[in-house]
């Protein structure tokens, strides 16, 4: 059965922890979408590059990465980097996109990761989980329903960057897509708005393969990604993930 899959990330490269799985699901015929909350306008060390220039560059990088992954569409909500708060507007924006894309599967940050220090990651993860278990109730942001958007209950959650992963996804067949999509985010690899040299590309590829290989050992495959998985309930998580992602 075809699923609608949405990755909600805080920054324009935060789809990377699940890029291999998103690419696999796209190949399986599922509809994959990416929702980026911030424009990434502060993730750089050189003040000679303006925030506006950086945001524009990172949007193009995200567009390229989404294409490599096989996403059908993506959106940048335009919040400022480092300034994501738990506000009604954030709830409305994430709710609208989950409903618009009829998401039954959602990937996002694990906001309960014990070593997470980014408030953007924490707040995006918390709000996405909150929205996912309430977006099926029509009285939540009922104003959206006038635009032809219907309530949508998220059935499965996969939280990346978790301290307590309980699900591993085999990405052996899509490890190259994961690497190539990561390479699209050049500004976040070398902190230079210039093409990567071969040495930098090789170092990144080795690191990504090494990390994926460690995850793969948990389920006896060459490469994998890890998640904290939950089934979605009405207003809460269920603790037993059903899992549409084949191991």
KADAJO-V843152 format. One record per backbone hydrogen bond with DSSP energy under -1.0 kcal/mol. CO is the residue of the C=O (numbers start at 0). NH is the residue of the N-H. If there is no record, write none. Layout:
BEGIN
co = <CO,CO>
nh = <NH,NH>
END
This chain:
BEGIN
co = <2,3,3,4,5,6,8,9,10,12,14,15,17,18,19,20,21,22,23,24,25,30,31,32,33,34,35,36,41,45,49,50,51,52,53,54,55,56,57,58,59,60,61,62,63,64,65,65,72,74,78,79,84,86,87,88,89,90,91,92,93,94,95,96,97,103,103,104,105,106,107,109,112,117,118,119,120,121,122,123,124,125,126,127,128,130,130,131,132,133,134,136,140,141,143,143,144,154,155,156,157,158,159,166,168,170,173,174,175,176,177,178,181,183,184,185,185,196,197,198,199,200,201,202,203,204,205,206,207,208,209,210,211,211,212,214,215,215,222,224,226,226,227,229,230,232,235,237>
nh = <30,103,104,32,106,34,36,37,13,15,17,18,21,22,23,24,25,26,27,29,28,4,71,6,74,8,76,78,43,48,53,54,55,56,57,58,59,60,61,62,63,64,65,66,67,68,69,70,33,35,38,82,86,90,91,92,93,94,95,96,97,98,99,100,102,154,155,5,157,7,159,112,115,121,122,123,124,125,126,127,128,129,130,131,132,133,134,153,234,136,151,139,143,144,146,148,147,231,105,229,107,227,109,226,224,173,177,178,179,180,181,182,184,185,187,188,189,200,201,202,203,204,205,206,207,208,209,210,211,212,213,214,215,223,216,217,218,220,170,168,165,166,158,156,237,234,232,230>
END
